[in-house]
Amino acid sequence: MPIVRDEALDLREMLDAVLASKSDHAPRLAKSAAIVCEALRREGLEATVVGGAAIELHAPDAYATHDLDLVVSGRFSIDWSAVQARTFQSLGFTRSARHWVRLRRLADSDEPADTERVARELEALRSRGE
């Protein structure tokens, strides 16, 4: 069942509040992951956190990541492009190549960032191991 506007707005507002909070990184990551997974669940999909985010959630003092990797079951039997566009756009994400990013948070600015600058910032974070 696709996300309806009021439900999507509710999740987006929750995600905005989590990202704006001053709490420690791991709890913000956990809450953000829960919100994204709930948005996908409302589309009838089950998402599992993997990669660096899974490591950080289990060992927050040993590892930190700045992205969220998900394995989404059932995505091959649906129009995954349409579902992910609908889901991630409803949460305030923008597509950049194969990634979905929250430009304002990543760029740390109130102005929308261009995708080339975002890609450079992502690469700089990865090269520093962040």
C-alpha positions as CSV (number, residue, x, y, z in Angstrom):
1,M,0.0,0.0,0.0
2,P,1.6,3.3,-1.0
3,I,2.3,6.0,1.6
4,V,-0.5,8.6,1.8
5,R,0.4,12.2,2.1
6,D,-0.4,12.7,5.8
7,E,1.5,9.6,6.8
8,A,4.5,10.6,4.7
9,L,4.5,14.1,6.2
10,D,4.4,12.6,9.7
11,L,7.5,10.5,9.0
12,R,9.3,13.4,7.3
13,E,8.6,15.6,10.3
14,M,9.9,12.9,12.6
15,L,13.0,12.5,10.5
16,D,13.6,16.2,10.4
17,A,13.4,16.3,14.2
18,V,15.8,13.4,14.6
19,L,18.4,14.9,12.2
20,A,18.1,18.3,13.9
21,S,18.6,16.9,17.4
22,K,21.8,17.3,19.3
23,S,21.7,13.7,20.6
24,D,24.7,11.4,20.1
25,H,25.2,10.0,16.5
26,A,24.3,6.4,17.1
27,P,20.8,7.1,18.6
28,R,20.1,9.5,15.7
29,L,21.2,6.9,13.2
30,A,19.0,4.2,14.9
31,K,16.0,6.5,14.9
32,S,16.6,7.6,11.3
33,A,16.9,4.0,10.2
34,A,13.7,3.1,12.0
35,I,11.8,5.9,10.2
36,V,13.2,4.9,6.7
37,C,12.4,1.3,7.4
38,E,8.8,2.2,8.5
39,A,8.3,4.2,5.3
40,L,9.4,1.2,3.3
41,R,7.2,-1.1,5.4
42,R,4.2,1.2,4.6
43,E,5.0,0.3,0.9
44,G,4.8,-3.4,1.8
45,L,8.6,-3.9,1.9
46,E,10.9,-5.2,4.6
47,A,14.2,-3.4,5.0
48,T,17.2,-4.6,7.0
49,V,20.1,-2.3,8.0
50,V,23.5,-3.6,6.9
51,G,27.0,-2.4,6.4
52,G,28.6,0.3,8.5
53,A,25.3,1.4,10.0
54,A,24.7,-2.1,11.4
55,I,28.2,-2.1,12.9
56,E,27.7,1.3,14.5
57,L,24.3,0.3,15.9
58,H,25.9,-2.8,17.6
59,A,29.2,-1.1,18.6
60,P,28.6,2.7,18.7
61,D,32.0,3.4,20.3
62,A,33.9,1.3,17.8
63,Y,32.7,2.6,14.5
64,A,30.8,5.6,13.0
65,T,29.3,6.0,9.6
66,H,27.5,8.7,7.7
67,D,25.3,6.7,5.5
68,L,22.6,4.0,5.8
69,D,22.8,0.9,3.8
70,L,19.6,-1.2,3.5
71,V,18.8,-4.6,2.0
72,V,15.1,-4.4,0.9
73,S,13.3,-7.7,0.4
74,G,10.7,-8.0,-2.3
75,R,12.1,-5.2,-4.4
76,F,12.6,-7.4,-7.5
77,S,8.9,-8.2,-7.8
78,I,7.7,-4.5,-7.9
79,D,8.5,-1.3,-9.7
80,W,11.4,-0.6,-7.3
81,S,12.4,2.7,-9.0
82,A,8.9,4.1,-8.5
83,V,8.6,2.9,-4.9
84,Q,12.0,4.2,-3.8
85,A,11.4,7.5,-5.5
86,R,8.1,7.9,-3.8
87,T,9.4,6.8,-0.4
88,F,12.7,8.7,-0.3
89,Q,11.3,11.8,-1.8
90,S,8.5,11.9,0.7
91,L,11.2,11.8,3.5
92,G,13.0,14.8,1.9
93,F,15.8,12.9,0.1
94,T,17.1,13.8,-3.3
95,R,18.6,11.3,-5.8
96,S,22.3,11.7,-6.5
97,A,23.6,9.0,-8.9
98,R,22.7,5.7,-7.1
99,H,22.4,7.3,-3.6
100,W,19.5,9.1,-1.9
101,V,20.8,12.1,0.2
102,R,19.4,14.7,2.4
103,L,21.2,17.6,0.8
104,R,20.7,20.2,3.5
105,R,22.0,17.9,6.2
106,L,24.9,16.7,4.2
107,A,25.9,20.1,2.9
108,D,25.3,21.6,6.4
109,S,23.6,24.6,4.8
110,D,20.1,26.0,4.5
111,E,20.6,26.4,0.8
112,P,20.0,23.4,-1.5
113,A,23.3,21.9,-2.7
114,D,24.1,20.9,-6.2
115,T,24.7,17.2,-6.8
116,E,28.3,17.6,-8.0
117,R,29.2,19.3,-4.7
118,V,27.4,16.7,-2.7
119,A,29.3,13.9,-4.6
120,R,32.6,15.7,-3.8
121,E,31.6,16.0,-0.1
122,L,30.6,12.3,0.0
123,E,33.9,11.3,-1.5
124,A,35.9,13.5,0.9
125,L,34.1,11.8,3.9
126,R,34.8,8.4,2.5
127,S,38.5,9.2,1.9
128,R,38.8,10.4,5.5
129,G,37.1,7.2,6.7
130,E,34.1,9.0,8.0
